[in-house]
């Protein structure tokens, strides 16, 4: 095997190979950190950009999979976003495209949890980079480019230069955040709908397309978010620490 092939094989093994599970305290710590980011208003207003990227990415993937033509994605500084696609204004393609936005963050968090449960920490980080790179091609505004490139740069730096503990902590933090944060936009959506402030929301578009009330679609979004959180938490939850791992009192 020549040097170039050896380098490619080494990179492939580094990306796809399994890594040891992080210590139990790190999994709990980053989970609590993710929960705090969701509950703390000022932090949420910044961190919500991650959910918006996943949300709009979900619309984009669904549009492509169902044969619609994707025109572009815009991300805004107020953490809103819009994905524009062309095709029939009704039918399964339009329904699945509208449906995918609120389902994408919790399902992506659950997929990340599955990878992490299998020890694929680096693969999870590089899969995230691949998704961001694919999304970047379709971004159509400067803030969107800044958001996607900035997020990707952080992930790349952690995955390439960070130590094992940092990579594991960051990966688990991302998975916990997606799982825990997915429900908050659904609550915000229904709050705005109840005040008649979101007449063209995804739920109302789906109501128009299917005849099923918007509240039912909000309920579906919430059920998927909750179900993904419960399943993801079961996958991410650390094993009970052994006595040897617990802190010892002074003098022992």
N, C-alpha and C positions, 0 to 999 in steps of 0.2 A: 504494500500500500504506500503510495507516494505521500509527500508531506501535505499536499492540498487535500487529498481524500481523507487523510488522518485528521486534519483540522475540521473538515465537514462532519466526519463521524463523531469527533469529540463534541462539537457544538450540538449535534443532534441528540447525543446522549445527555448532554447538560440540560437541554430543553425538555426532553421527554422522560428522563429518568425520574425515579421516585426519590424524595428526600425524607429524612426522618421527621416524625411529628414534632412540632414545637412543644416546649414545656407547657403544662396545664395552666400555669399562672399567666402566661403570655396570651393564650387563647381567651381567657376570662378578661384580662386587662383590655385587650383591643376590642372585645365585645362591648364592654362598658364604655369605652371611648367612642365607639360608633353610636351607641345609644345616646350618649351625651351630645354628640354632634347633631343628632336628629331632634332632640328635645330643646336644645339651646338655640333660641331664635337667631342671633347674629351669626353663629356658626352655620346654622342650617341655610341661611340665605346664600352663603358661599358654597357650601358642600352640595346644595341642591343642583348645581350645575352638572354634577356627575349623573344624577338621576335624569336630567334633561337630555344629556348625551345618549343615555341608554334608551330613553323614551323615543326620541326621534330616530335613533338607530333601529328600533323595533319597527316603526312605521316604514322606514326605508327598506329593510329586509323583506317585510311582508309585501310591499309593493313590487319588489323585484321577483320574489318567488311566485307571485300570482300573475306575473306577466305584464304588469303596468310599467310605464316608462317613468323612471325617476328623474325629475328635473333638477332637484337640488334640496339642500337642507340649510336652514339658517338657525343659529343659536344667538340669543340676545342676552344682554347684561342683566336683565331683570329675571333671568333663569327661565324665560319662556322660549319656545322654539316652534318652528314650522317646517314640515316636510311636504314638498310639492311633487305630485306625481300625475301622470296623464293616463287616461284610459276611460272606460265606460264609467259614468257617474253613478252607477248602481251595480248590483250583482255581487257575487262572492269576493272578487278581487278587491273591490272598494270596502266591503264589510271587513275582511280580514286586515286590510291596511289600517282602517280606523280602529279596529280592535287591538292591534298589536302594541300600541304605544304604552298603555298602562300595564300591560302584561309583561313587557320586556324586562324592566328592572328586577321584579321578584324572580322571574324564571332564570334570568342571567345570574342572579345571586345564588339560586339553587344549583345551577350548573357549576358555578365556581365551588360551591360547597362539596359537590360530588368529586370534583378534581382534587380538592384539598383533602378530602377523606381518603383518597387513594395515594396521598403523598405527592401529588403532581403540583408542587408549589410553583416551580419555574415555568412549567407548561401553562399554568393558569395566568401568570403574568404576561407571557409572550402571546398567548391567545388574545388577551386584552389589547396588546399592541397591534396585533393583526386586525382586530375589529376597528380600532381607531384609525389605522392607516387606510383601511377600505372606506371608512366614513369620511376621511379628510378629502378624498377625491371629489365628493359630492357637496362639500361645504361651499356656500355661496356668499359668505360675508366675513369681514375681518375679525369680528369678535368670535365667530364660530371657529375660524382657523386658530386663533390664539387659544381658545379653550381646549380644542382637541390636541393641538401640538403641545401645549403646556402639560396637559394630563399625560400624554404619551411620554414626554421627556422625564417626568417624575417616575413613571413606571419603569422606563428603560434604565434610568440611573440606579434605581433600587435593585432591579433584577440583574444588572451587569456588574455593578460596583459594590453592592451591599453584601454584608456577610449573611450567613445562613439565618441567624436570628432576626435580622432586619427584614430579609426577604419574606420569611414566614410571617412575621408580625404584620407587615404591610399587606400581604395577600389575604390573611385572615381578616384584617381590618376592612379591606375592600368588600369581601364577601359578606361580613356582618353588616356593613353599612347598607349594601344593596337590599339585603333581606329586611333590615329594620326600617329603612327609609321608604320602602315601596308603598307602605300604607298611608303615609302622611299626605302625599299629593292627592290620593283618593279622597281623604277627608276634606282637604282644601277644595277639591273639585265639587263635592256635594255642598259644601258651605257656599260656594259661589253660585251654584245652580239654585240653591234655596233663596238666594237674594236676586235671582234673575240677572246675574252678572256674567254668565257664560253660555249665551244662547247657541253658540256654535261649538261647544265642547265635543270631545270624542263621544261621550255618552249620548249627547243629543243628536249628533250625526248618525250614530248607530240606530237611535230611535227612529229617525227619519228614513233610514235605509231599510229597516226591518219591521217597523211597526211595534216593536217591543219597547215598553217605556224606558226612558233614560235611567230611571232609578234602578231598574233591574240590571242594567249594564254596570252601573256604579257598584251594585251588590256583587256582581261577578268580579269586577276589579278587586274589590275588598276581599272576596273569598280566595282568590288566587294569591293575593299578597299574604294573607294570613296562613294559608296552607303551605306556601313556599317557606315562610318564616318557621313554622313548626317543623317541617321536614328538614330544612337547612340547619336549624338549631340542633336537631338530633344528630346530624352528620358532623357538625363542627364542635359539638360539646366534647370537652376533653374527658378522658378516662379518669376515674377517681384516683387521686395521687396516692402512691404507696407511702408507708410510714417513713421510708428512707428519703422521700422527696419533701416531706414536710419540714418547716423550720424547726430547729431544736432549741430548747430553752438554754440560756447561758449556763455553762458549767458541764454540759453534756458533750 
